[in-house]
Amino acid sequence: MEEEKKESKDADCCEKNKCGCEKYKKHLPKIIATVLLVVVLGGFAYYKLVWKKHNLSEAEAKTKVEDFINNNLMQGGMKANIASVTKENGMFKVAVEIGEGTQKQTITSYLSVDGTKFFPSVMDIAEIEQKAKPDASQAAAAKQADIPKTDKPTVELFVMSYCPYGTQIEKGIIPAITALGAKINYTLKFVSYSMHNDLASNDRKELDENLRQYCIQKNQPAKLSTYLTCFLKVGKGTETSCMQSAGVNAATVASCMTQADKQFNVTKDFQDKSTYQGTFPMFEVNKADNDKYGVKGSPTLVINGAEASAAGRDSASLLKTICSGFKTAPKECSTTLSTTAPASGFGEGTAPAGSGAAAGAACGN
């Protein structure tokens, strides 16, 4: 009687998950082992009866495809030889050799793993797509070939004076135009709207700097590159000292800036938001040329009336691009210049390799 009560109590305890249930646990290892054995035997049976039956070994694939080609595809007594068979992308990759001596060629073919489908040739999508892409150097050369040739190229660079990519190309082009000197007609020009100002705080640094550079070039063009070389190192706050070091007549520049401001409605347009291009005030000192060439942003390089959109930002690339505008390139075109693009913005660093700044980023549309 006591024994029956104990068994009843143990069973009730197991049902409620409140005790060890040792008598019920002792068979668990046998159950697990049996299940694992069934799984293993099932997998082996599947391999033997299904997968192995319907999928060839590499040796079988070689015999299969060699017999198929020689018995069905070859003519005139010619025989094909299977050089190798390997697994690739879920199929057999087959190297088929046809011909002899100098006429021998190897054709890559594929066979399905079950030996029922043969693909005599293969098209590599990635390779074909890559070949279809225009080579960057070829594209650049084609762009340079599109530039009209003249005895003395006209070079026009459109920028915004505080655009980081405008300052970048200015740093890159100065050594190139210095090397070519009087062999070219070079002019720094400005995009017909200005992005780097703030009406709310009356910050018009870019409008004023555009005017300053315009006036230095207008009155003392030989001083502009020297001024820019200094100004581009730090930027705002160095205008006066850079004009002094470049030998620029500050009084003449100040008078010119006042006159140009009125002539081209710079302050008027800055204060009248109804005249803005989107959210940016106009700067129409070179508007006619902007319209003529369809200038949209900073920088835009125009050589002999054609936009040189493939030009790099490093001095060597810019020299090469400019020199593509000569009918007969002068010896100065062989000048060795830096092949590393300057850093964008102000400063004397270099752009990281492959960066957007080195590859053609711009301010504006």
LUMBANU-212958 format. One line per 3 residues: number of its first residue (from 0); for each residue x, y, z of N, C-alpha, C. Coordinates in pm, whole numbers, plus 32768, in hexadecimal, padded with zeros to 4 digits. Atoms other than C-alpha are relative to their C-alpha. Example, Ala and Ser with C-alpha at 12.3 -4.5 7.8 and 13.67 -1.06 7.14 Angstrom:
REM residues 2
0> 8059/7F89/8000/84CE/7E3E/830C/805A/8078/8000  7FAE/7F89/7FFA/8557/7F96/82CA/7FB3/806D/8049
//
This chain:
REM residues 365
0> 8055/7F87/8000/8000/8000/8000/8057/807D/8000  7FA5/7F8E/7FF9/8116/80F2/805B/804A/8011/7F7D  7FB5/7FFC/807F/81CF/8092/7F1B/7FAB/803B/7F91
3> 805B/7FCB/8067/809D/80DE/7E43/7FF0/8095/8010  800F/7F70/7FE6/8075/8233/7EE8/807B/804C/7FD0  7F83/7FBE/8027/81E5/8282/7EA7/8007/8011/7F67
6> 7FFD/7FF9/8092/81C9/822A/7D32/7F9D/8068/7FCC  8066/7F9E/8028/808C/82F8/7D16/8033/808D/8017  7FCB/7F7B/7FDD/8136/841D/7DC0/806D/8029/7F9E
9> 7F95/7FE1/8060/8267/8403/7CD9/7FC8/8025/7F78  803D/7FE3/8082/818D/83F9/7BA3/7FC0/8089/8001  8042/7F7D/7FF5/80C2/8522/7C1D/8067/8070/8002
12> 7F94/7F9C/7FF8/8205/85DD/7C69/803B/801B/7F78  7FC8/7FEF/8086/828A/859F/7B0B/7FA2/804F/7FA8  8063/7FB7/8050/814D/861D/7A6F/8005/8094/801F
15> 7FFE/7F73/7FD8/816C/875F/7B31/808C/803D/7FF6  7F76/7FCF/8013/82E5/877C/7AE4/803D/8033/8083  7FD0/7FD2/7F7E/8337/8796/7C58/8065/7FA2/8040
18> 7FA1/805D/7FC5/8421/866E/7C8C/8060/7FCB/7F99  7F96/802F/8058/854E/85BA/7BF6/7FD0/7F9B/7F9A  8037/8066/805A/8484/84A3/7B55/806E/7FA4/7FCE
21> 7F8B/804D/8028/85BA/83C9/7B51/7FDA/7F85/7FAE  8025/807C/8046/8504/8291/7ADE/7FD6/801A/7F71  802A/7FDE/8088/8481/834A/79AC/8075/8036/7FAE
24> 7F8C/7FC5/8045/85CE/83F6/7958/8064/7F98/7FD0  7F95/805E/801B/86A1/82BF/794A/7FFE/7FCB/7F71  800A/8031/808A/8624/8263/77ED/8020/806C/7F99
27> 7FEB/7F91/805E/866E/83BC/7753/807C/7FEF/7FA8  7F8A/8011/8056/87D4/8372/76D6/7FE7/7F9C/7F90  801E/8064/8068/8756/823D/761E/7FA8/803C/7F93
30> 805C/7FC2/8062/8644/8309/7579/804D/805D/7FA2  7FB1/7FA2/8050/8739/8417/7507/805A/7FB5/7F9E  7FA7/804E/8055/882E/8314/747F/7FB4/7FC2/7F8B
33> 8051/803C/8069/8718/826A/73BE/7FDA/8066/7F96  8026/7F95/805F/86A7/83B2/7322/8076/8026/7FA7  7F89/7FDC/804D/880B/840D/72BA/8023/7F95/7F9B
36> 7FE3/806E/805B/883D/82B6/7220/7FA3/8002/7F88  8062/7FF8/806C/8700/82DB/7156/8024/8071/7F9F  7FDA/7F8E/8054/8773/8433/70D8/8078/7FDF/7FA9
39> 7F86/8023/804A/88CC/83B4/7075/7FE4/7F9B/7F93  8021/8068/8063/8844/827D/6FCB/7FAA/8037/7F90  8055/7FC3/8067/873F/834E/6F1A/8052/8053/7F9F
42> 7FAB/7FAF/8056/8846/8441/6E99/8055/7FAB/7FA5  7FAE/8059/8051/8923/8325/6E23/7FAD/7FBF/7F92  8059/803F/8064/87FE/827F/6D76/7FDF/8063/7F91
45> 801F/7F9A/8065/87A5/83C7/6CCA/8077/8013/7FA2  7F87/7FEF/8052/890F/83EE/6C54/800E/7F8C/7F9D  7FEC/8076/8055/891B/828A/6BCD/7F91/7FF2/7F9A
48> 8071/801D/8056/87BE/8276/6B3B/7FD3/8074/7FA9  8033/7F8C/804A/8776/83DB/6ACA/8073/8055/7FC8  7F99/7FA2/802E/889F/84CE/6ABF/806A/7FB9/7FAC
51> 7F96/8047/8047/89AA/83D1/6A59/7FCD/7FC9/7F7C  8039/8039/8079/88C2/8338/695A/7FF2/8068/7F93  801E/7F98/8063/8877/8483/68B0/8071/8065/7FED
54> 7F91/7FA2/800D/89C7/853A/68D8/8082/7FB5/7FE7  7F87/8043/802B/8B0C/84DC/6830/8079/8029/8052  7F7D/7FD9/7FCB/8C6B/84D5/68B9/804A/804A/7F92
57> 7FB3/7FB7/8066/8D73/85A6/6805/8031/7FA2/7F93  7FD2/8061/8063/8DFB/846E/675C/7F8E/7FD6/7FA4  8074/8025/8051/8CA0/8409/66EB/7FD7/8072/7FA3
60> 8023/7F8C/8052/8C5C/856A/666F/805F/800D/7F89  7F9E/7FF7/806C/8D9E/8567/65A2/7FE1/7F9C/7F92  8021/8068/8062/8D40/841D/64F9/7F7F/8023/7FB7
63> 8084/7FE0/8039/8BDA/8490/64C4/800B/806C/7F96  7FFC/7F90/805C/8C2A/85D9/641D/805D/7FE3/7F89  7FA6/8023/806E/8D4D/854F/6350/7FBA/7FA7/7F9A
66> 804D/8057/8059/8C72/8439/62C2/7F96/804E/7FB4  806C/7FB4/8040/8B58/852B/627E/8035/8058/7F8F  7FC9/7FA5/8065/8C31/8627/61C3/8032/7FB2/7F86
69> 7FC5/804A/806F/8CEC/8524/60F2/7F9A/7FB2/7FAF  8065/8050/8046/8BB7/8459/609D/7F94/8054/7FBD  8070/7FB2/8033/8ACC/857A/6053/8025/8086/7FC1
72> 7FE2/7F78/802D/8B80/86C2/600F/8076/800A/7FA1  7F88/7FF8/8052/8CCE/8679/5F65/7FE8/7FC5/7F75  800C/802E/808A/8CEE/8649/5DED/8089/7FEC/7FC3
75> 7F84/8011/804C/8DF7/85DD/5CF4/806A/7FB2/804B  7F9F/8052/7FBA/8E9A/84E4/5DDD/8048/8048/8071  7FC0/7FB6/7F93/8F01/85F3/5ED5/7FCF/7FCD/8088
78> 8022/802B/7F79/8F07/859D/6044/801D/8070/8064  7FEB/7F9E/7F94/8EE4/8677/6175/803F/7FBA/8077  7FC3/8034/7F87/8FAE/8647/62AF/7FD4/8055/8077
81> 8029/7FB7/7F88/8F37/86A4/640B/807B/8015/8057  7F85/7FE1/7FB6/905C/8755/64B2/7FE9/7FFD/8097  801B/7FFE/7F70/8FB4/8782/6604/7F6B/800C/801A
84> 808B/7FF4/7FD2/8E6A/8769/66C0/8005/8029/8093  8003/7FD2/7F75/8E2D/882F/67FE/7F75/8030/8023  8081/7FCD/7FD3/8D03/8893/68CF/8006/8098/800C
87> 8007/7F6E/7FF6/8C9D/8A02/68B0/7F70/802E/7FF4  8087/7FC7/8002/8B59/8AB8/6905/7F93/7F96/7FF1  8068/8067/8002/8A99/8973/6936/7FFB/7FB1/7F7F
90> 7FFA/804B/807D/8B01/88E4/67E2/808F/7FCE/7FEA  7F7A/8029/8027/8C28/8835/673F/8035/8062/7F97  7FBC/7FAA/8061/8D15/8927/6693/805E/7FA7/7FB0
93> 7FB8/805D/8055/8DAA/886E/656B/805A/804B/7F9F  7FA2/7FC5/8060/8EE4/88D7/64AA/800D/7FA0/7F8B  8003/8056/8076/8EB5/8847/634C/806C/802C/7F9F
96> 7F96/7FE1/8060/8FE8/8837/6269/7FDC/7FCA/7F78  8021/8027/8089/8FA9/8830/60F1/8072/8029/7FA5  7F96/7FE1/805E/90AA/8823/5FDA/8087/7FD2/8034
99> 7F7A/802A/7FDC/921E/87DF/5FDF/8066/806B/7FDF  7F92/7FA4/801A/9365/88A1/5FE5/7FD7/8090/8011  8021/7F71/7FF9/9341/8A11/5F9A/7F6B/801B/7FEF
102> 808F/7FF0/8015/91D3/89D8/5F46/7FAE/7FDA/807C  8048/802D/7F89/917F/8955/609F/7FC2/8077/8049  8042/7F9A/7FAF/9084/8A20/6165/7FB4/7FBE/8071
105> 8047/8033/7F8B/8FE7/89F2/62B9/7F7F/804E/8013  8084/7FC3/7FF0/8E76/8A35/62E3/7FC7/7FDA/8088  803D/801A/7F7E/8DD3/8A58/6437/7F6C/7FE0/7FED
108> 808C/802A/8008/8C8A/8999/644C/7FD1/7FD8/808B  8038/8027/7F7F/8BA1/892F/6565/7FA3/7F89/7FEF  8058/8074/7FFE/8AEA/87ED/65BC/7FB6/8001/8085
111> 804C/8005/7F82/89D2/87CF/66BB/8031/7F89/8052  7FC7/8067/7FA9/8A2F/86F9/67E8/7FC1/7F76/7FEA  803E/8083/801C/8938/85EA/6780/8020/7FCE/7F75
114> 7FD5/802C/8084/89D1/85DA/6624/7F97/8007/7F94  806B/7FFC/8064/888F/862C/656B/7FFF/807D/7FAB  8000/7F83/804B/88D7/878F/64F5/8090/802A/7FE2
117> 7F79/7FD7/8029/8A0B/87FA/642E/7FF9/808B/7FC3  7FFB/7F76/8032/8A60/8968/63EE/8086/8013/7FB9  7F82/7FFF/804B/8B66/8978/62D5/8057/807B/8017
120> 7FB2/7F86/7FE9/8BCD/8AE1/631D/7FC0/804F/8071  8031/7FB2/7F8F/8BA9/8BDF/6432/801A/8094/7FE6  7FEF/7F6F/8008/8B78/8D58/643B/8011/8035/808D
123> 7FE4/7FC7/7F7D/8C19/8E04/6565/7FC2/808C/8007  804A/7F82/7FFB/8B21/8F18/65B7/8055/8071/8038  7FAF/7F98/7FC1/8C0F/8FD7/669E/806D/8031/7FA0
126> 7F94/7FDB/805D/8D26/8FCF/6599/7FCB/8053/7F8D  803C/7FB8/8071/8C42/9041/6480/7FD6/808C/802A  802B/7F7C/7FD0/8BB0/915B/6552/8077/805B/8018
129> 7F89/7FB1/7FE6/8D0C/91CC/65B9/803C/8035/7F7E  7FCB/7FD6/8082/8D81/91D6/644E/7FAA/806C/7FC1  805B/7F9D/803B/8C4E/92A0/63F4/800E/8089/803F
132> 7FED/7F80/7FBD/8CA7/93AE/64F1/8070/804E/7FBE  7F94/7FB1/803D/8D70/94CC/645A/8075/800D/8060  7F88/7FEF/7FB0/8ED4/94D6/64D7/8011/8093/8024
135> 7FF8/7F75/7FD1/8F0E/960F/65AA/8068/804E/7FB2  7F97/7FB9/8049/9053/9667/64FA/7FD8/8019/7F70  802E/7FEF/8089/8FB6/962F/63A5/7F96/806D/7FF8
138> 8068/7F99/7FFD/8E8C/9707/6407/8040/808A/800B  7FBC/7F80/7FEF/8F76/981C/647A/8045/8029/7F7F  7FBC/7FE1/807E/903E/9802/6337/7F9B/802D/7F96
141> 8068/7FD9/8061/8EFB/9814/626C/7FD0/808E/801A  802A/7F79/7FDC/8E92/994C/632B/8069/8066/7FD4  7F96/7FA6/802A/8FE4/99EA/62E9/8002/800F/7F69
144> 8002/7FFA/8093/8FC5/9991/6179/7F90/805B/7FCE  8071/7FAB/8026/8E7B/9A51/6174/801F/8094/800F  7FDC/7F74/7FEA/8F28/9B93/61DF/8039/803A/7F7E
147> 7FCC/7FC3/807C/8F5D/9C78/60B0/8092/8027/800F  7F71/7FDF/7FFF/90C9/9CBB/6053/8015/808E/7FCC  7FDB/7F79/802C/9158/9E1A/6038/8096/8013/8016
150> 7F72/7FE2/7FEB/92B2/9EB4/6027/8019/802F/808E  7FF4/7FCC/7F77/9275/9F61/6176/7F7C/7FE7/8048  807F/8024/7FC1/9168/9EB7/6247/7FCB/806B/8060
153> 8045/7FAA/7FA0/906A/9F85/6307/7FCB/7FA8/8070  8024/8051/7F8C/903B/9EF8/6464/7FAE/8055/8061  805A/7FB7/7FA5/8F15/9F6A/653E/7FD6/7FA1/8071
156> 8024/8050/7F8C/8EE5/9EE2/669D/7F96/8049/8052  8070/7FC6/7FB4/8D95/9F28/6747/7FFB/7FC1/808B  8003/8031/7F76/8D8D/9F0C/68C3/7FA5/8057/8056
159> 8031/7FAF/7F92/8CEB/9F87/6A02/8076/8008/8060  7F82/7FEF/7FB7/8E04/A015/6AD9/8006/7FB4/8084  7FFF/804D/7F83/8D98/9F55/6C13/7FCD/7F71/7FEC
162> 8024/808B/801C/8D2B/9E14/6B67/807D/7FAA/8017  7F88/8050/7FE5/8E19/9D06/6BEC/803C/7FBD/7F85  7FCE/8040/807A/8E32/9C69/6A93/8033/8069/7F9C
165> 7FCA/7F92/804F/8E68/9DBB/69ED/808C/8023/8030  7F7A/7FE3/7FC9/8F8B/9E02/6AD8/8060/7F8E/7FE1  7FAC/8073/801F/900C/9CA4/6A98/803A/8009/7F73
168> 7FCE/7FFC/8089/9022/9CCC/691F/8057/807D/7FE9  7FA9/7F8B/800A/90B5/9E29/6947/808E/7FDD/802D  7F7C/802A/7FD1/91D1/9D92/6A12/8044/7FA5/7F9B
171> 7FC7/805B/8062/91FE/9C89/6908/8028/8044/7F7E  7FE7/7FC5/8084/91F3/9D6E/67DA/806F/806A/8002  7F9A/7F96/7FFA/92E2/9E80/6856/8088/7FD1/7FCB
174> 7F80/802D/8039/941F/9DB0/6812/7FF9/7FE8/7F69  800E/801C/8090/9397/9D50/66BA/8002/8081/7FAE  8002/7F83/804E/9349/9EB2/6647/8081/804E/8012
177> 7F7F/7FBF/7FEC/948E/9F2D/66DF/8067/7FC5/7FA0  7FA3/8043/805D/954E/9E2B/6610/7FE9/802E/7F70  8020/7FDB/808B/9499/9E91/64D0/800F/8096/7FE7
180> 7FEB/7F70/800C/94AB/A007/6514/7FB2/8040/7F8F  8040/7FB5/806C/9464/A0DE/63E2/7FD6/7FA8/7F8B  8026/805A/806D/942C/9FA9/6308/7F68/7FE9/7FFC
183> 8091/800E/7FFC/92BC/9FAA/6373/7FBF/8083/802C  8052/7F92/7FCB/91AA/A0A8/63B7/7FAB/7FC7/8071  8046/8038/7F8D/9134/A057/6518/7FB1/806B/8049
186> 8054/7FA4/7FB3/9015/A0FD/65D3/7FB6/7FB4/806D  8051/8034/7F93/8F80/A0B1/6726/7F7A/8046/7FFC  8087/7FC6/8006/8E06/A0E3/671B/7FAB/7FC4/806F
189> 8052/8026/7F8D/8CE5/A0B3/680A/7F76/7FD0/7FD5  8086/8035/8017/8BA7/9FE6/680D/7F9B/806E/801E  805D/7F8E/7FF9/8A77/A0C9/67EA/7FA2/7FFD/8079
192> 8045/7FF8/7F7E/89EC/A076/6945/8066/7FD8/806B  7F9D/8011/7F94/8A98/A061/6A99/7FC0/7FB4/8074  803C/8059/7F9D/8A5E/9F50/6B9D/802F/8017/808F
195> 7FBF/8000/7F7C/8B3C/9FAF/6CC3/7FF7/8089/8044  8020/7F82/7FBB/8A97/A0DD/6D65/7F8A/7FE8/805C  8074/800D/7FA7/898A/A11C/6E6C/7FC1/8089/8013
198> 8045/7F7F/7FF9/8892/A239/6E49/7FD8/8022/808F  8030/7FE6/7F78/8810/A212/6FAF/806C/8042/8057  7F93/7FC6/7FB1/8965/A266/7042/8053/8064/7FAE
201> 7FBB/7FA4/805B/89CC/A346/6F1F/808F/7FCF/7FDF  7F7E/803D/8024/8AEB/A255/6ED6/8003/7FF2/7F67  7FF7/8002/8092/8B4A/A293/6D6B/8092/7FE6/7FD6
204> 7F71/8018/8017/8CAC/A208/6D72/801E/7FD4/7F72  7FE1/8030/8087/8C93/A157/6C24/7FE6/806C/7F97  801C/7F93/805E/8BF2/A27B/6B6D/8074/8064/8000
207> 7F92/7FA0/7FF7/8D04/A363/6BEC/8082/7FC7/7FC7  7F83/803B/8033/8E1D/A26F/6B9D/7FFB/7FEE/7F68  800F/8005/8092/8D94/A236/6A40/8024/8087/7FC3
210> 7FE5/7F78/8031/8D9B/A3AF/6A0D/8095/8021/800B  7F72/7FE2/7FE9/8EFB/A3C9/6A9E/8056/7FBD/7F95  7FB0/8047/8064/8F8A/A2BE/69B8/7FE6/8034/7F73
213> 8023/7FC5/8082/8ED0/A350/688F/804E/8082/7FEB  7FBE/7F7E/800D/8F67/A4A7/68D4/8099/7FF4/7FFB  7F6F/8015/800A/90CA/A429/690F/8023/7FD6/7F71
216> 7FE7/802E/8089/90B9/A376/67C0/7FEB/806F/7F9A  801E/7F94/805F/9021/A4A3/6712/806E/8069/7FFE  7F9E/7F92/7FF6/9127/A59B/678E/8091/7FD2/8002
219> 7F77/8032/7FF7/925E/A4C9/67D7/8000/7F68/7FE8  8010/8090/801B/922D/A375/672C/8079/7FAC/8024  7F86/804C/7FE1/9397/A30B/6761/800D/7FE1/8095
222> 7FF7/8013/7F6F/9361/A322/68DA/7F9B/7F98/8036  806D/8052/7FCE/922F/A23F/68EF/8030/7F78/8035  7FD3/8085/7FD4/92DF/A0ED/6904/804F/8008/8082
225> 7FB4/7FF0/7F84/93CC/A16D/6A11/7FA3/801A/8075  8063/7FE5/7F98/92A7/A1F8/6AD8/7FB7/7F7F/8026  804D/807A/7FE5/91E4/A0B1/6AB5/8055/7F97/8048
228> 7FA8/8061/7FBF/930E/9FDA/6B17/8006/801A/8097  8000/7FD9/7F73/9314/A09B/6C5F/7F76/7FED/803F  8087/8003/7FC8/919C/A0BA/6C95/7FCC/7F71/8012
231> 8035/8089/7FFC/9153/9F49/6C50/803A/7FAD/8072  7FC5/804A/7F91/9230/9EDF/6D74/7FA8/8004/807C  8050/7FEF/7F86/9146/9F66/6E81/7F73/8032/7FE1
234> 8082/7FCA/8023/902E/A02E/6DE3/7FDE/807E/804C  8035/7F87/7FC2/8F5B/A12D/6E9C/805C/8036/806D  7FAB/7FBE/7F9E/9022/A227/6F66/808B/801D/7FCD
237> 7F78/7FEC/8035/9158/A21D/6E89/8000/8057/7F82  800B/7FB4/807D/90D9/A2F8/6D6C/8065/8074/7FFA  7FA9/7F89/7FFF/9198/A434/6DD0/8094/7FD9/7FFA
240> 7F74/8028/7FFE/92E1/A387/6E22/8029/7FBD/7F7D  7FDF/8044/807F/92D0/A2B6/6CE3/800B/8065/7F8E  7FF1/7F97/8066/9297/A3EC/6C0D/8086/8047/8011
243> 7F80/7FBD/7FE5/93C2/A48D/6CB5/8075/7FAC/7FCF  7F91/8057/8027/94A5/A361/6C7E/8006/7FEC/7F69  8003/800F/8092/9435/A34B/6B13/801C/8082/7FB7
246> 7FE7/7F7E/803E/9471/A4BC/6AD8/7F86/803A/7FBC  807D/7FCE/8039/9303/A504/6A8A/7FE3/808B/8037  8027/7F79/7FD6/9291/A66E/6A96/7F76/7FF8/8041
249> 807C/8013/7FB5/9189/A655/6BA6/7F9A/806E/7FE6  805B/7F8F/8017/90F5/A7B1/6B65/7FB9/7FF0/7F79  803B/8015/8085/90BE/A764/69F5/7F99/7F91/8004
252> 805C/8071/7FF5/901B/A619/6A4D/7F80/802A/8049  8075/7FD3/7FB4/8F34/A6BC/6B4F/7FA4/8055/7FAA  804F/7FAA/8058/8EC2/A7C2/6A53/7FB9/7FAD/7F95
255> 803A/8059/8067/8E88/A6B8/694A/7F8E/7FAE/8039  8069/8052/7FC2/8DBE/A5E1/6A3B/7F80/8050/8014  8076/7FAA/7FED/8CD6/A705/6A8E/7FB8/8017/7F7C
258> 803A/7FE6/8083/8CA1/A750/691F/7FBD/7F82/7FC7  8037/807D/8036/8C6C/A5E3/68BB/7F83/7FD4/804D  8075/8021/7FAD/8B79/A5B0/69DD/7F83/8044/7FC8
261> 8072/7FB4/8036/8A97/A6C1/694E/7FE0/7FD5/7F71  8014/8022/808D/8ACC/A663/67E1/7FB6/7F7B/7FEF  803A/8086/800F/8A68/A4F8/6815/7F96/7FE0/806B
264> 806E/800E/7F9E/8964/A531/692C/801C/7F94/8069  7FDA/806A/7FA4/8A21/A450/6A1D/7FB8/8010/8087  8042/7FE9/7F7F/89A5/A4EB/6B64/7F69/8001/7FF1
267> 8090/7FF8/8019/884E/A533/6AD3/7FC4/7F74/7FF5  8034/8089/8011/881D/A3C8/6A69/800E/7FAE/8080  7FEC/8047/7F82/88A8/A34A/6BB4/7F8E/801D/8061
270> 8068/7FD7/7FA2/87A0/A40D/6C76/7F73/7FE3/7FCF  8084/801A/803A/867F/A3BA/6B8A/7FF1/7F6B/7FE0  8009/8090/8010/8628/A24B/6BB2/7FAB/7FD6/7F89
273> 8051/8021/8075/8533/A25E/6A90/8056/7FEA/7F84  7FA6/8010/8073/8660/A268/69A7/8056/7F82/800C  7FA9/8073/7FE7/8702/A12F/6A3C/7FEA/7F8E/7F9D
276> 800B/807E/8049/874C/9FF5/6978/7FEC/7F95/806A  8020/805B/7F92/869C/9F07/6A62/8012/804A/8083  7FE5/7FBE/7F80/872D/9F6B/6BB4/8082/8050/7FFD
279> 7F7D/7FBE/800B/8866/A015/6B2E/7FF9/8082/7FB1  7FFE/7F80/8047/88A8/A17F/6AC8/804F/7FF7/7F7E  7FBC/7FFD/8081/8917/A1D0/6968/8087/8047/800C
282> 7F81/7FB9/800E/8A79/A238/690C/801B/8003/7F6A  800C/7FFF/8092/8A63/A2AB/67A3/8074/8046/7FB8  7F8B/7FC3/803F/8BC0/A331/675A/8022/7FBA/7F7C
285> 7FE3/804D/807A/8BF1/A219/665A/7F84/7FB6/7FCD  807D/8043/8023/8A84/A1C9/6615/7FF9/7FD9/7F6C  8008/801D/808F/8AA3/A1DD/6499/804C/7F80/7FDD
288> 7FB1/8078/801C/8BB4/A0D5/6495/7FC4/7F85/8045  8047/806E/7FC0/8AF4/9FFE/658E/7F92/7FCC/7FA5  806C/8025/805B/89CE/A002/649F/8036/7FC1/7F80
291> 7FC3/8030/807D/8AAC/9FCA/6370/802C/7F6D/800B  7FCB/8087/7FF1/8B4C/9E8E/63FA/7FA6/7FA3/8051  8059/8053/7FAF/8A2C/9E15/64D0/803D/7FD8/8085
294> 7FBD/801C/7F80/8AF6/9E2D/6612/7F97/7FEB/806D  8060/8021/7F96/8A3A/9D89/6732/803D/8005/808C  7FC5/8006/7F7B/8B32/9D6C/6850/8095/801B/7FFF
297> 7F72/7FE3/7FEB/8C8E/9D9E/68DC/8049/7F80/8027  7FC2/7FB6/806E/8D81/9D43/684C/7FCD/7FCF/7F78  8018/8025/808B/8D43/9D45/66D5/8076/8035/7FAE
300> 7F8C/7FDB/8050/8E72/9D46/65ED/7FDA/7FFE/7F6D  8020/7FF4/808E/8E45/9DBF/6487/8081/801F/7FB3  7F88/7FED/8052/8F59/9DA2/6382/7FD7/8010/7F6E
303> 8024/7FE2/808A/8F30/9E40/622B/7F6B/7FF2/7FE7  8091/8001/800D/8DBB/9E59/626A/7FBD/7F7D/801D  803A/8084/7FE2/8D8A/9CEA/62CA/801A/7FDD/8092
306> 7FED/8026/7F74/8D52/9C6D/642C/8059/7F86/800A  7FA3/806F/7FEA/8E6F/9B8D/649E/7FD4/7FB4/807B  803D/803F/7F8C/8D99/9AB8/6583/8050/7F8C/8037
309> 7FB2/8074/7FD2/8E93/9998/6597/8083/8029/8042  7F81/7FD3/7FC6/8FAD/9A6F/661F/800A/7FD7/8092  7FEA/8020/7F74/9046/99FB/6767/8018/807F/804F
312> 7FE6/7F8C/7FAA/9094/9ADF/688D/8094/8011/801E  7F70/7FF3/7FE7/920A/9A9B/68A1/8041/8051/7F91  7FBE/7FA5/805D/9300/9B82/67F2/8029/7FBB/7F7F
315> 7FD4/8048/8078/9385/9A79/6701/7F8A/7FE8/7FA2  8077/801A/8054/9226/9A1D/6686/7FCD/8081/7FC2  8030/7F80/8033/91C3/9B8A/6662/805D/8034/7F91
318> 7FA2/7FD8/8069/92FF/9BD6/659B/7FE6/7FB1/7F80  801A/8056/8074/92B8/9AAE/64B6/7F7F/8027/7FBA  8081/7FDB/803A/9150/9B18/6486/800A/8085/7FB4
321> 7FEF/7F7E/8043/91AC/9C80/6434/8052/7FEF/7F81  7FA7/8013/8074/92C0/9C0D/6348/7FBB/7FB7/7F8E  804B/8042/806C/91C2/9B3A/6289/7FBB/8066/7FA6
324> 803D/7F96/8050/913E/9C89/620B/8060/8043/7F9E  7F9E/7FC8/805E/927E/9CDC/614C/7FFC/7FB5/7F7B  7FE9/8044/8081/92A2/9C96/5FD8/8087/7FBC/8004
327> 7F7B/8039/7FEC/9411/9C5F/6024/802B/801F/808F  7FE1/7FEC/7F72/9466/9C2B/6191/808F/8035/8011  7F7A/7FCB/7FE6/958D/9CFF/620A/804C/7FA9/8063
330> 7FAC/804F/7FA5/96AC/9C72/62D8/7FD0/800A/8090  8032/7FEF/7F76/9608/9CFD/6413/7F9B/7F94/8027  8062/806A/7FE3/9504/9BE9/63F2/8043/7F83/8038
333> 7FB5/8073/7FCA/9615/9AF2/6457/8031/8019/808E  7FD7/7FDF/7F77/9648/9B9D/65A7/7FCC/7F96/8061  8029/8064/7F9B/9640/9AA4/66C7/7FBD/8045/8076
336> 804D/7FC5/7F92/9532/9B01/67C0/7FC5/7F92/8057  8037/8061/7FA2/9489/9A58/68E6/7F8A/7FB4/7FC5  8070/8053/802D/93A0/9938/6897/7F9D/7FE6/8071
339> 805A/800F/7F8D/92F9/994F/69ED/7FA5/8079/800C  805F/7F93/7FF6/91BC/9A1D/6A0B/800D/8048/8086  7FFE/7FB6/7F81/91C3/9B34/6B10/7F83/7FDF/8052
342> 8075/8012/7FAA/90D8/9B1B/6C38/7F96/8067/7FDA  806B/7FA0/8017/8F86/9BBD/6C0B/7FFF/8067/8071  8005/7F97/7F9B/8F47/9D02/6CC6/8085/8047/800C
345> 7F85/7FB6/7FE8/9058/9DDA/6D58/8067/7FA4/8043  7F96/8051/7FC4/91A7/9D4A/6DC2/805D/7FC9/7F97  7F99/802D/805B/92D8/9CA5/6D2D/800A/7F67/7FF6
348> 7FFB/8091/8003/9285/9B33/6D52/7FDD/7FC8/7F76  8025/8044/807C/922E/9A34/6C45/7F7F/7FB2/8015  807E/804A/7FF9/90E8/9986/6BF5/801D/7F6B/8010
351> 7FEF/8092/7FF5/90C6/9817/6C61/7FEE/7FBE/7F78  800A/8045/8081/90F8/972A/6B3B/7F73/7FC9/7FED  8084/8034/8020/8FAE/96D6/6A91/7F8D/804C/803D
354> 806C/7FB4/7FC2/8EEA/97DD/6B50/7FB0/804C/7F99  8053/7FB2/805C/8DCB/9899/6AB1/803F/8084/7FDE  7FC1/7F7E/8017/8E91/99DA/6ADC/806B/7FF6/7F94
357> 7F98/8012/8066/8FA9/9949/6A05/7FC3/7FDC/7F7A  803B/8036/807A/8EB8/98B9/6907/7FA3/805F/7FB6  8052/7FA3/804A/8DE0/99E3/68AF/7F85/8034/8047
360> 8072/7FC7/7FB7/8CF1/9A52/69C6/7FF8/8096/7FE6  8015/7F73/801F/8C5D/9BAD/699D/7F98/803E/805D  8067/7FB6/7FB8/8B8C/9CB9/6A4A/7F95/8028/7F9B
363> 806B/7FD4/8059/8A3B/9CF2/69AB/7FC7/7F8E/7FAE  8047/8063/8052/8970/9C41/68A1/805E/7FB2/7FA6
//
